[in-house]
Amino acid sequence: MRNKITLKKMVLMAFFVAIGVVISPILRVHGFAPTQHLVNIVCSVFLGPWYSLVCALSIGILRMMFFAITPLAITGGIFGAFLSGLFYRKFHENIIAACFGEIIGTGIIGSMISFPVMKFVAGDAKVALFTYTPSFLAATIIGSIAAFSFLKVLDKNKTLEKMKERLDG
C-alpha cells in the first residue's frame, strides 16, 4: 500500500514538473517567472515540502538545459517551494501560509542567495545583494495570488480535500 501511495505522489510530481517546464516560457518575462511559484505552491499543498523541493529543482534544471536560463531558475524556486510546503503543514493546512512560505522563501531568501551565485559562479559583476529582490517578490506575489485563487476554488467545492484523500490512499 505504501508503495502505491509513493508511486501516486511521484507521478503527480512528474506532472507538476512537466507543467512547470511547459508553461514557463509561455508566461515568462526575462527574470520573472510567476508560473514557477504557482506550481511550487500547488505542489506543496498536494505533496508537501520535500516533493515540492525536488519538483522545483527538477523544473529549474530542465529550464536551464532546454531554455538556456541562468542558475536563477534554481535559486528562484527551491527555497520558496520548500518553505511553502513547510508553512502549509506547520499552520494546519492553511493555503495563505503556503503562499507566504513561497514569498519569503523565494522573494527574500532566494533573491539573496542568487547574489553570490550570479556574482561568483556565473561571473556577473553587476549584481548586488538585493538586485533580484524586486523581481523575485513581484513574481512570487503574482504566482501566489494565482495559486491561492486556484486552490481556494478547489477548497470551496471540497475537490481539494477529495483529491488529497485519494492521493494518500
PEZI-V374302 format. One line per field, one symbol per residue. ss: DSSP state (h for helix, s for strand, l for the rest). A space follows every 10 residues. Layout:
ss->???
This chain:
ss->lhhhhhhhhh hhhhhhhhhh hhhhllllsl lslhhhhhhh hhhhhhhlhh hhhhhhhhhh hhhhhhhlll lhhhhllhhh hhhhhhhhhh llllhhhhhh hhhhhhhhhh hhhhhhhhhh hlllllllll llhhhhhhhh hhhhhhhhhh hhhhhhllhh hhhhhhhll
